[in-house]
Each structure stands twice: as structure tokens, then as C-alpha cells.
Amino acid sequence: MNTKEKDLKYIMHTYGRYDVALAKGKGAVAYDENGKKYIDTASGIGVNCLGFCDDGWVKAVSEQAGKIQHMSNYFYSEQASTLAERLCTLTGLSKVCFGNSGAEANECAIKIARKYSFDKYDADRNEIVTLRNSFHGRTVTTLAATGQDVFHKYFFPFTEGFSYAEADSIEALRSAVTDKTCAVMFELIQGEGGVNILDKTYVQELVKYCREKDILVIIDEVQTGVGRTGKLFAYQNYDILPDLMTVAKGIGGGLPIGLCMCGEKLKDVMSPSTHGTTFGANPVVCAGANYVLDRVTAEGFLDEVNAKGKYLEEKLLAIDGVKSVRRMGLMVGIELESGNAHDMAVKCVENGLIIITAKNLMRMLPPLVIGYDEIDEAANILEKTIKENN
Ligand SMILES: *Cc1c(COP(=O)(O)O)cnc(C)c1O
């Protein structure tokens, strides 16, 4: 059996896959098992922020794998404590709790918010308001947190205590908040929901309103974090500071990691045995993340992300059939004049462009290190594909 046949026979069918088995890659270029070349503008859904197999990242990860690959959370880890220190210094937040995925990071934030409120108020003050069109993960609780009805099927009963407000409306938020609200949780740019960039004034008003009521602000930076929007974290574009922030996808550069950070007010909420994970803070993964931070925080790196994002947007807007582009940094949603985004993405992949979708938008989350020539090539393939299919 070939790769596809084995997959179809032995792996549960939870994904609609492109008809390609990727075999290797370097930077923003991948090759499939037949040696066909692809330009990558997805980075595995915003994960490979330094592209495929960056030399420095490979070295950092392999060297750590040769030193100590795991030791359990009962021991101190140099890689994890250094990563935590750097993240706190870079953000002004106070402490980190490590996990393995975005959903797990969000579970952690939800637990911290509820425990803070339990300790300070009472057990009933446990509700969390999230936004319509949000996406927070696939566990039973993070599905409940996700503000889209399509995710609230089959797996009943879902975790209680979530309500949903329309994005960008402070009135909607006020009416969703009750005496029992302990936190508001949202993405600054709704990724899966269609690259919806929240309005800055709305976000600032929301934070001010929450502060007045001691309602915690949880920002899900799983997709927007680690340079994706042209700042290290998207909240830095909004001149606010969250109480809790979750990070995953890009921070590991391709290895599984999720983490939740909190500010000064929450730094002692969790105590031994209130939370834990076997794999979280894995030294190999943290070595990769430390290397990602070296690169993303290097002088000029984020300026380049912004410059490339702007260049990419101009290229996309020049394509016949592209109606509009929503973008911050290298997080890009492309609205087509007509046609189905998913079908178009399938055709793009056939033509050698790895691209994803979000609702009926085409979506690009290119590796942050993508070159200008590769952006040109990606735009050319998209243009050709739209022309062939209109
Ligand atoms: C991908 C994503 C998640 C879930 O992350 P996993 O690592 O798949 O669990 C949560 N929130 C946002 C905003 C995401 O984009």
C-alpha cells in the first residue's frame, strides 16, 4: 500500500486531506513523494514560522535531543526556565504554564480564570464570554468556548458556563456579561473564523470595561502570536496587556507546544497539583522555541515580516478575481470575486501552491522567512489557478 492507501485504511477520517504526501522541505519550499515542488504559504497552519527545516532550528533541536530529551516536570529544566524567562521579559507578563497544544493552553487559561474567581469571589462566578466566529480548540471545553454553532454538535454534554457576544460591539459584550462572568476570551484576529481583524477602539474599550469589573481578559494568540502579525504578539498592535495569553502553533517552529502566560495579578493562582501535563515543557521542544525566539526577536526581523506582508498584499490585489484582502503582518485572508475557496485551494495545491482556507476565504500564513521571489511565485500560481477556474 502506498502512503495514501495506508492513511485511508488505518487513520481515522477526521481530516479532508489534499491529495499529496509531503516528503521534505526547506524554507518556503516543499517536495512531495514524487519530487514535485510546492511553494508553501501555509506553514502547516502557522506552525513552521522559520519554514521547513531551518538549519539553526534543526541544530538546536538535535543537539538538545542528544543531551536530554525528557525528564518529567518533577525536575528543573534549563531550556524551559530560560524560555519562560524570555517570554516574560518580552511581554511584561509574569509567569508561564507549559502544555502541548493550543487547545490545552486555552484549557489552562480557563482553569486559571475560574480558580482566580473561585478563590476571590465564589464558585458561581465562573462564566466566560467569548466571541461569535471564534475558534479556541477541539477539546470538549474549548469546543464549548468556540463561538460557532457548527462546533456544538454530537459530543454532548459540553462544558457549561460559556456565552457568546458579537465581535466589535461593546453593547453586545455588555449584554453578555452577568454577575457571574469571570473572564472574556477572544482572538484579536479570528483566524479560523475568516481572518476577522478586531477593531482597536473596541478592544481597548473591552479591556477597560473588564478591568472595572475585575473580569479577566484572556487573549488567544495561538494563531496570531510569534511574529505572525508583525509584532511579537498581536496584542502589541492594540496597546493593551492581557491578564492571560495563550500561545502555541508558531512558538515551537514545528514541534508540539502550547503555553499559557499570566500577568502579576494571577501569578500565584495555581498551586501544586491544580494542573499538569506529562509532556509539557519538553526540553527538545523548548530548545526549538528558544531558537525561534532568537530569530524572531533579532533586529529587523519583524520589520521584514511587515514589509513582506505589504508586498504580498499588493501582489494579491493585482490579481484578477481577488476581491479584497484582509491582512496584518503575514496573516492574510483573500476574498475571491466568485467561486468556492476550498475548491480553489485544492486546484492551487495541484498547481504547486500550498494554501489553506478560512470560511469562504483563501488564507495564507506563510513561513515568516518566505522570500520575495517566493511571494512572486505564489502570487503567480494563484493568478494562474483563478484564471483556469473562472
Ligand atoms: C489552532 C488554534 C487553536 C487550537 O490549537 P491546537 O494546537 O490545534 O489545539 C486554538 N485557538 C486558535 C486561535 C487557533 O488558531
The ligand as a MOL file (V3000), in Angstrom:
LIG
                    3D

  0  0  0     0  0            999 V3000
M  V30 BEGIN CTAB
M  V30 COUNTS 15 15 0 0 0
M  V30 BEGIN ATOM
M  V30 1 C -5.2940 26.3410 16.0890 0
M  V30 2 C -5.9560 27.1500 17.1300 0
M  V30 3 C -6.2960 26.5980 18.3810 0
M  V30 4 C -6.1190 25.1220 18.6870 0
M  V30 5 O -4.7840 24.7540 18.7100 0
M  V30 6 P -4.3920 23.1940 18.6980 0
M  V30 7 O -2.9030 23.2010 18.8270 0
M  V30 8 O -4.8820 22.6560 17.3980 0
M  V30 9 O -5.0760 22.5650 19.8540 0
M  V30 10 C -6.8300 27.4250 19.3370 0
M  V30 11 N -7.0290 28.7330 19.0860 0
M  V30 12 C -6.7130 29.2940 17.9140 0
M  V30 13 C -6.9340 30.7500 17.7100 0
M  V30 14 C -6.1800 28.5210 16.8870 0
M  V30 15 O -5.9090 29.0770 15.6990 0
M  V30 END ATOM
M  V30 BEGIN BOND
M  V30 1 1 1 2
M  V30 2 1 2 3
M  V30 3 2 2 14
M  V30 4 1 3 4
M  V30 5 2 3 10
M  V30 6 1 4 5
M  V30 7 1 5 6
M  V30 8 2 6 7
M  V30 9 1 6 8
M  V30 10 1 6 9
M  V30 11 1 10 11
M  V30 12 2 11 12
M  V30 13 1 12 13
M  V30 14 1 12 14
M  V30 15 1 14 15
M  V30 END BOND
M  V30 END CTAB
M  END
